[in-house]
């Protein structure tokens, strides 16, 4: 999803509301439970759309590694944590 002219914090808040409402609706529905995770990236973090998508995807991967059902904003700590998970502490 794209959120033009919106800060990553505002996007994160909006996605948290989506995630929370989805969880609430699932408790009322007769469906197999599932969770939703999101990775958020700012257009200033990339030179083109492909890089931006990869940056958001890295944040999504980290959300899943942290236990799923959460929103993670891409940033320096995202890459450091992903790297440490793959090779151990530096």
C-alpha positions in Angstrom: 0.0 0.0 0.0 1.2 3.5 -0.6 0.4 6.4 1.7 1.4 9.6 -0.2 2.4 12.6 1.9 2.1 10.6 5.2 4.8 10.1 7.8 5.9 6.6 8.7 4.5 7.2 12.2 1.1 8.1 10.9 1.2 5.1 8.5 2.3 2.8 11.4 -0.6 4.1 13.5 -3.1 3.5 10.7 -1.8 0.0 10.2 -2.0 -0.8 13.9 -5.6 0.2 13.8 -6.2 -2.1 10.8 -4.4 -4.9 12.6 -6.4 -4.4 15.8 -9.7 -4.2 14.0 -8.9 -7.3 12.1 -8.1 -9.2 15.3 -11.4 -8.0 16.8 -13.4 -9.1 13.8 -11.7 -12.5 13.8 -13.0 -13.1 17.3 -16.5 -12.6 16.0 -16.2 -14.6 12.8 -16.2 -18.3 12.1 -12.9 -18.4 10.2 -9.5 -19.9 11.0 -7.6 -17.3 13.1 -4.7 -15.5 11.5 -2.5 -12.5 12.2 -1.3 -9.5 10.1 2.2 -8.1 10.0 3.3 -5.0 8.1 6.6 -3.4 7.1 6.7 0.4 6.7 9.3 2.3 4.7 9.7 6.0 3.9 10.4 7.1 0.3 13.4 8.9 1.5 15.0 5.5 2.3 15.3 4.5 -1.3 16.3 5.9 -4.7 13.6 4.0 -6.6 10.4 2.0 -6.1 12.2 -1.3 -6.2 14.5 -0.3 -3.4 11.6 1.1 -1.4 9.7 -2.2 -1.8 12.8 -4.1 -0.6 13.2 -1.8 2.4 9.5 -2.3 3.4 9.9 -6.1 2.8 12.9 -6.2 5.2 10.8 -4.5 7.8 8.0 -7.0 7.2 10.5 -9.9 7.6 11.7 -8.4 10.9 8.0 -8.1 12.1 7.6 -11.8 11.4 10.9 -12.7 13.1 9.8 -10.7 16.2 6.7 -12.9 16.5 4.3 -11.7 13.9 1.1 -9.7 14.4 2.9 -6.3 14.5 4.0 -3.2 12.5 7.7 -2.5 12.0 9.1 0.7 10.6 12.3 0.3 8.5 15.4 2.0 9.8 19.0 1.4 10.7 18.0 -0.9 13.6 16.0 -3.0 11.2 19.0 -3.9 9.1 21.2 -4.4 12.2 18.8 -6.7 13.8 18.2 -8.7 10.6 22.0 -9.0 10.1 22.5 -10.1 13.7 19.8 -12.7 13.4 21.6 -14.2 10.4 25.2 -14.1 11.7 25.1 -13.7 15.4 26.0 -10.5 17.4 28.7 -8.4 15.9 
